[in-house]
């Protein structure tokens, strides 16, 4: 049985390291803000949902929504 499978490590001097085995660090360097492809896909999906909702409202009230909002 190796030392890594039992949950401890030996350091460079072959001494027992009683601390937990540290996981490898993963750094995601992709952009999270701004004009990213993912942001544009989400924006397009919400725009399509809004447009279809607007059409559904116009069909249900049998008037155009812009004119209806202007008469309020």
N, C-alpha and C positions, 0 to 999 in steps of 0.2 A: 504494500500500500504506500503510495507516495505521500509526501507531506502536504501537497496542494489539495488532495482529495479529503484529507482529514480536517481541513479548516485552519491550518497554521502553516507558516512558512519558515524556512531557515534563511537567515540573512547571509551576506557575503562571507562572514567569518564562521559560518556553520553554527551560529547560535540560534536558539529558538526564538521566534518572534511571536509573542503571546497576543498581539493585537490582531484584529480582524483582517482578513485578506481584502485589500482595497480593490474595488472594481476598476476596470479600465475607464478612463475619462473619454467621453464622446462629446465633441463640440460640433453642433450643427451651424455651419456658417452661411446657410441660405438666408436671404433677406426676408424679414417678417413684415416689414412695413413698406409702403410705397407702391409703385406700379409693377407688381409682380404678376406672373401668369395666373397664380391661384386667386389673387385678389380680383383680377379681371373676370375670371370664370364665375366667381361668387357674385360679383356686381352684375354680370349679364343674366345670371339666373334670377336674381331679385328683380331686375328690370322686366324680364319676361313674366314673372309672377304678377308684378304690378300692372303690366299692360293687359294681361288676360283678366285680372280682377276688374280693371276699368271697363273692359268690354262686357263683362258679366253684369256689372252694375248698370251700364247703359241699356242692355237688353232687358233687365228686370224692371227698370223704371220707365222704359220706352222714351227716354229723352237723352240728349247728350249731356254728359256730366259737367263739362265746362259751362255750357249755358245754364244748367240747373244750379251750379254753384254761383253763377253771376246773378241769379234771381233771388238768392237768399237774402 
